Amino acid sequence: MIDAAVDDLYAAFARRPAPKRMDACPCCVRDDEVARLLSKPVSELCAYDLGRYPFKAMSTWGSEGDYAHFLPRILELVVRGEDAGLPGLALEVVIRKMHDAGFEAWSEPERSAVRGLFDAWADDVLSRPGDAIFWLEEASPMLADPAAFVRRWAAHPGAPRDIAQAMSQRWFGQGDFWSLEVPAGWRGTPASGAALLALFRAPETQAAMERALSESDDAALTAELAFALEMVELYRG
């Protein structure tokens, strides 16, 4: 599904012409960097070719329209994990830059293609559920219904362990965590944080962890589930 969503993304942005030249701050951007960025079709650019552009886009390098032209390749590299650790290809930076470039005013086919890519990416993440909470935090601004993603994550076979670990990482140790509206330090949207806490607090969640605890013959899993359930009861009372 990722491949099809990437193809749809390129098709939706095909009307965006490749820039023949780009304005850039001469103190901040070298001529060879600009030349390398413009040297290939957008779909053939690698992370090295993009270089510092995704981070400097619209501040000291290029226009909003330029960023929209390069966005399909930027998103493809991020989704496929080929970002080479470049700061401009960090997902939270890409989402912020998209909005700086006027995402909400883009054509409906473009916005739908971007959201379609995130939907397909969500399916991929849910096949590796241990990554789900970290992805939710970063990607939540582009999710139409983060609560649906949380529910799907909670339904996978290994959910009790993942939920217990997420509770430890995102909830416990935050004082009176029953009064929180979103996990402390949460960088995602309020809606996504609220959905996560709703899952943590749900009686069904505790019941699922109790069942998993009673059936477990894994010492590490037993310890994680027991700790999570103990903390819930301690703070609930």
N, C-alpha and C positions, 0 to 999 in steps of 0.2 A: 504493500500500500504506500510506503514511503516513495518508491520509485514513481508511481503514478501521480502522487501529489506533487512531487518535484517537477514532473513533466507539465502538469497543469499550471504550476507557478510560472515556469518559463513562457508558456503559451500566453498566459494572462498579461505578462509584462513585455511581450514581444513588440508592442507598439512604442515602447520607450526607446528612443534612438540612442545609439552609443555616442557619447560626447566626442567631438573632434578635438576639443581642447578643454582644459579645466583651469579655472582660476584657483590659485593657491598662494598662500603666504610665502614669499621667497625666503623669509628668515626661518621658516619651519619645515618647508617641503622642498626636497631637491628635484631638479628637472628629471633626473633619471628615474625617480620614483613615479612621477606622473607618466613618463614615457612607458615604463613597464606596465602600469595599470591599463594603458590604452593600447597595448601591443597585441592583444588577443581578443577574440570573441568572449563575451562575458562567461559563457559556460565552460571555457577552457582555462580560466584563471585559477591558479592555486593560491593557497594561503600566502606563500611568499610573494606572488604577484600583487596581491591586495596590500600586503605590507601594512603600513601605518594608516592607510586610507580609511578603513572602517572606523577607526578611533577618531581621526581628525575630520571626518566628513562633516561638512556644513559649518564647522567652526573656523578652520583655517584651510579647508580644501574642498572645493566643489560646491554644488548647489543641491537643493532638495530633489530636483529632478534627476541629478546625477546619482544620488543615493538610491532612488527608486530603480534606476536602470541596473545597478549592481546588486540590488537586494536578492534576486533569485539565487545568485551564486553564493552570496554571503550566508543566506539561510541554509542552502544546501550543505555547505561546509560545516556549519554548526550542527545541523541535524545528523550528519554522517560522522561527526566526531573528528573532523579533519581541520580543526581550527588552529592547530599548531601552537596553542596557548597564547595566541595574540589577544591583547586586551580588547581590541575592537570587535573581536568575534565572540566575546563573552555574551551569553544570551541576554542578560539584563541590559547590556550596552546596546545590543542590536534592537531590542524592543524600544528602548528610549529613543534611539536614533530614528526608528520608523515613525514614532509619533512626532519627533522634531521635523521630520520630512513631510508631515501632513497626512498621515495614514488615513484618518477619518474622512478626508476629502478625496481620496483616491477613488477610482472607478469601482463599481460594485464587483466586476469580475476580478479585479486585482485584490480587493479586500477578501473576497470569498476564497480565492486561491491561497492567500496567506493563512486564513483560518482553517482551510482544508488541510494544509500542511501540518498545522499544529494538532488537528484532530488525528491525522495519521500517525504523527509522532507520539501522541498519547497512547495509541494502541501499542506501539513499539515499546514504550516505557513500561506499560503494564505487563509486558511479557518478561520484564526484569523488575519485579515489584520492589526490590530493595532500593532502587533509585527513585521511586515514585515521589516521596515527600520532597526531596531536594529539587526534583524537576518541577513539581507543583509550585514551589516557592518562586522559582525563576520564571516559569511560563505562565503563571496564573493571569497576568494582564491580557493574554491573548485567548483565554478560555471563556467561552460563552457561559458554561455551567460548571464551575470547579467542583460543586457538590456532587455532580454526576461522576466526575473523575474519582473523587474520594470514595464514593459508594462502590464503584467498579474495583478500585484497589482493595477495598475491604472485603470483597467477595472472593478474592483468589484463594487457593487452597492453603497457602502459607501465611495468611493474613494475621492470625493471632500473634505470631512471633514478630512480624514486621510492625504491627501496631504497638506491641509492648516496647520494642526498641524505639519507635517514634515517640512514644510517651516519655521515655527516659531522656531522649535528646531534646524534645520540644516543649515538655510540659512540667515534669517533675523538677524540683529545685527552684521553682518560680514563686515561692511563697504560697499564698492562698490561691492555688491555680483554679479552683472552682469559680472564682470571681472574674477570671480573665475573659476578654472578648475574642482575643486572638492570642496565639502563643507568644510569649515574651521574645522580643528580638525578631519577630516574623517579618521577612522582607517582601512577602507576596502581598496580594490584594487582601483587604479586610474580608471579602466574601470567601476567599479560599482558606484563610486562617480560621474563620468562624466554622466553616464546614469541617475542618480537621478537628477542632475542639468538640463540635457536636458529635463526631464519631467517638472521640475519646470518652465522652460523658455518657454515651448511650448505654442503657442497661443491656442491650443486645451484645454490645462489644464486650462487656465484662463477662456475660454468659458464655460467649464464644471462647474467651481466654480461659475460663474455668473448665470448659469441656476439654480444651487442648491440654490444660495442665493435668487433668485426670487421666488422659490417654497417653501422656508423654513418657517415653523411656529414654529421652535425651537429657542428660544432666544440665547442659548449658541452657537448653530451651526451658526446662523446668525452673531453673534459677531466674531466668528473665521474666517468665510469666508470673512466678510467685512474687517477685519484687514489684512488678507493675500492679498486681492485684492488691498487694499489701499497701502500696502507696495510695491507691484509690480509696481503700477503706479508711486509712489513717486520716486523709484530708477530708473525706466525705463527712466523717463523724464530727 
